[in-house]
Amino acid sequence: MRDFLPMPRCGGAFRHRRDAPRGTLLRAVFLSLLLLLALPAAAADALPGGALGKDSDADLWRQVRRGQAFSLSGTTSGTPVLVQSEGEQWRALRNGPISTYGGWLLVLSLAGVALFFLVRGRVRLAARSGRTVPRFTHAERAAHWFVAATFVLLALSGLVILFGKYVLQPVIGVGAFAVIASAALQGHNLFGPLFAAGIVVMFVLYLKDNLPRAADFVWLLRGGVFFRGHVSAWKFNFGEKAWFWISSLGGFALAASGLLLDFPWLAQTVNQLQLAHIVHAIAAVAVIAASFGHMYLGTVGVEGALEGMTTGRVDETWALEHHDLWAQEVLEDENKKAAVAAPRGAPAE
């Protein structure tokens, strides 16, 4: 029967159909080989803790949580640490003990000044003599007022940064506080280096008169300014010298830590910046708390004290009542100068 049926002349098409399964099989084998070759590379690039990796997810996240370093896929620079656990400790310390105890220290300092005023009252002069003696030079007064001005600006802006979120924000709102906090931060960073330079100059100018002397301990044992009688002292008494060293050492700590925070590229690690911030906050609260007493006694607390820093001279009675050992030396020098100058000014006979 095959001999009587005409065969179609399409042998090429039949041969193509017979070759089709063979080509499909070759392509499948080729793709399988490619897949087998790609598996090792994919396994090498897999994230740690993957389903087919050598580490579990628990190990991976434990490593991340502890702040441990490891290789990050696709990174060529930067620190291979995803979570810095010390940062949480720094935040807890800054927003916890420092803010809490620091705030109470400031409140107690203000309360102490108020209590002193109620118990001791303003320390007044018995009677003004009408004669004055030199107390501070132009350089000493210029350094004092420069440091005082920058310190007040830094103290106000720093208090906003440290306590504003708890004190100001609930009162004025989030938006207004954000503006004030941003301005405070910019001003703090601007005036910080100026304060650092000023505190060094002031330390050099005032150091010679603030070294401890025997009379300082007698002044301390007798109660100093709390004692209503007379207590001898040199140019600065024990209380004033204590303020000098608190403000100087605290100022150096503030300057060093503040400059590191202003220029963070000076630090080697993030931990150094966090430590600098803690030192900065503690020193700031301590110096601000101590400054309340200094500002009160130097302005309205002791009559005649402010004149020495505004005019450079104080009344002779004030000098003898509060700093008699120093006043006697100054008066002797003044008398010697007057005795030397008198013949020069005398009329010729």
Secondary structure, DSSP 8 states (H G I E B T S, - for coil): -TTTS---S-HHHHHHHHHHHHHHHHHHHHHHHHHHHHHHHHHHHS-TT-TTSSS-HHHHHHHHHTT-----TT--SS-S-S--HHHHHHHHHIIIIIHHHHHHHHHHHHHHHHHHHHHH--B--S---S-EEE---HHHHHHHHHHHHHHHHHHHHHHHHHHHHHHTHHHH-HHHHHHHHHHHHHHHHHHHHHHHHHHHHHHHHHGGGSS--HHHHHHHHTTGGGSSS-----SS-HHHHHHHHHHHHHHHHHHHHHHHHHSGGG-SSHHHHHHHHHHHHHHHHHHHHHHHHHHHIIIIIBTTHHHHHHTSEEEHHHHHHH-HHHHHHHHHHHHHHHHHHHHHHS---
